[in-house]
């Protein structure tokens, strides 16, 4: 069910996956601190630009400031999307909503839990590997098929369409998969507005999912959620520590 929820969020922010116009790919445009300040004013007119760590002037791994800004922008969009998936997935699992069919070929049902992280603990090891490999493939596809890289002026948040030449039979693209005409004919202004909305939604989702996890790990950590989020006995900071990599505590201890 978490996969379905993730897909729903992904489609809800579909504008962010819009294929980059040909001109943008051919003519890379690197963002600067001034661009971040402009974006910040659009995303939050009250707070505007807020950078207490001065990351907007950093140069990671010996690269340029523009490349670092591209990396940070891409990272924020990506983490925001994952947080939106996680936020809805948490709510879905916490309410015991699952697929109506069996989870495995052996007929095992999907776990019904009161606390979403318990669902991860309850699924088979093979399922965890499938999830990680699928996410790894998406990351690989993004990096290899994006045209101009986001650290070199490529479009932030762009996810390239799946190509039937590489994926037998093709696949639904993450942007406008069905497709919808109203999305296909959006103006540049509409796309920009939706991209800013996605950033704000992602930031809110990051706060939300960490609120859920914090309250589950330490009751009372989030007063507004006390008595709503049940306690989780596992270690949210080591989701593979008792399954795929059970010897990690011994290795780092």
N, C-alpha and C positions, 0 to 999 in steps of 0.2 A: 504494500500500500504506500510505503514511503516513496517508491519509484513513481507511482502515479501522482502523488502530491508534488514531487519534484518537477515532473513534466508540466503540471498545471501552472506552477510558478514560472517555469521557463517560458511557457507560451504567453503568460501574462505580461512578461517583460520582453516580448519578442522583438520589439523595435531595436533593442540593443544588439541583436544579432544580424542586423541588416547587412547584406553584402556591401562591401565598400565600393563606391562608384569608381569606374575605371580611372578617372582623373586622379583620384586620391591615391590609388595604388601606384600610379606612374609618377606622381609628384608627392614625395613624402613631406610631411609637415611636422616638425618636432615641436612639442609644447614647451613652454618656458614657465617661470614662476609667475609672470604676468598673466598667462593663460589660466593658471591655477587660481589666481586671485579673482579673475573674471568668473570662472566656474563656481567658485565658492560663494560669490555674491548672488548668483542665480540659484544655487542649491539652498542657501540659508541666508536670506537678506538681513536677518537679525544679527547673527554672529559673524557672517562673512568669512574672511580668511583666518584660519586658526592653525598654526603650525608651531607649537611650543618646542618641538625637537629640531626645528629648522631643517627638516628633511627636504624641503623644496630647493635647498642650495647644496645638497649632498652630491657626492660623486662615488657611487658604489663600484667596487671591484675595478677601480682604475678607469672607469668609463667617464663619459661626459655628464654634465648636469642634465642635459636634455634626455640622454638615455636613461638616467636614473629616474627622472620624472615619468618617462614612459613606463618603466618597470613598476613604479609605485601606483600609477593610475590603473594599469592593467591588473595589478594585484588587488586593489580595492574593489574594482568591478567584479573580479572573479570571486573574491571572498564574500562580497555582498550577495552574489547569486547563490553560492553554497549555503550561506546563512538563511536565505529565504527558503531554500529546499529544507534545511534542517528545522526551521521554525514550524513550518506546516507539517513536516514529517513527525515531529515531536508531538504535536497536538493530535494527529491522526492515531498514532500508536498509543498515546496516553488514554485515548477513548476507546481502545480495543477494536478499532476498525481494521479489517484485513480483507484480503481477496477471498472470495467464496470457495475457491478450489484449493487443492492440496499444494503445499509449498515445494515438495520434493517428488521425484518419480516413485519413491517408496511409499508415498501417501501421507507423509507427515504434514500436519496442518501448520499454518502460520501461527507463530506464538501470540498469545493475547496477554498483554502486560499492562500494568498500571503506571509504569514509568518507562518512557521511551528507550533509554539506553539499555534496558533489560532486553529489548527486542534484538539489539545487536548481539548481546551475549548469547541469546537463545538460538540464533540461526546457525546452520552448519558451517564448518570451516570452508567448505567448497564455495558456499554462497559469499562468504567474505572475500575470498580470492576473486570471484567473478566481479564483485563490485569494484574492488581495487584495480583489477586489470581493465575494466571498462572505463573507469575514470582516467587511468593511465593512457588508454587509447585516445580518449577525447583530448587530453593534454598534448599528446604527440601530434594528433591531427591539426590542432590549433597552431602548434609551433611550425609544422612542416608545410602547411598548405595556406598560410595566411598572406603570402605575397610579401609585401614589405613588413618587416618585423616591428612590433610595437615599440621596441627600444631604438628603432631607427626611423621613427616618424610614421609608422603604420597606424591603422585605425584601432583605437583602444576598444577592447571588448568584442572585436569582430570575431565571429566563429565561421570558418569557411564551410560552404555547403559540401555535403557528402557527394562523392563522384562515383558513378556506377562502374567506372574503369577500375577502381580500387576496391570497391565494396560490391560483391556479387548481387545483382538485382537492385542496387541502389538502396537508399534509406530515406526516411523522412528527415528533411533538413530542420535544424533547430529554429531557423527563422522562417515564419510563414509556411508551415509544413503542409497545409491542406489544399490550396493556398487561399487567402482572403484578399479580395480585390481592394478593400479599404486600406489594408496595410500596404499593398503594393503601390498605391498611388499617394502615399503620405508626402506632404511637403517637407522641405528641409527644416522649417520651423517646428512642425509637428514632431519630427524625429528628434530634434534637439531637446524639445520639452520632455519627451518620453525618456530620453537618455538621462536627463537630470533627475527625473522622477525615479528612475531605476537606482541611481546612486543613493538618493535619500531613502528609498525602500530598503536597499541593502544595508545601509548604516543602521536603520532601525531594527532590521532583522538580526544584525550582529549583536546589538544590545539585548534583544529579546531572547535569543537562544542562549546567550551567556547567563542571562537572568534565570532561565529554566535550569540550566546545568548547575549553576552556583547554589540555587535553593535546594536542588536535589542532593547535592554533595554535602551541604552544610545548612541544616534547617535554621531558618531565621536570617540567613544571609541577605535575602531579599524580602523585607517585611511585607510588601504588597502581595507576595506569593506564598506567604506562610500559611500552611494548612491546605493549599491548593496543589502544590507540587509534592508528590510523595518522595520519601527518602530513597536514595540509590546507594546500595552497599558497595558497588564496584568502584574502580578507579577511572574517572572520566579522562584523566590525563595519560592513561596507558590502556587504550581500548584493545590492544592486541596482546597485552601482557599476560593474559591467562588463557590465550587460545593459540594464535598462530606463532607467537614468539614467547612462549611461557618462561624462557630462561633469561629474559631481559633484566628483571630485577637482580639476578645473580651476577649478570655481566657488568652492570653499572653500579652495583652495591659496593 
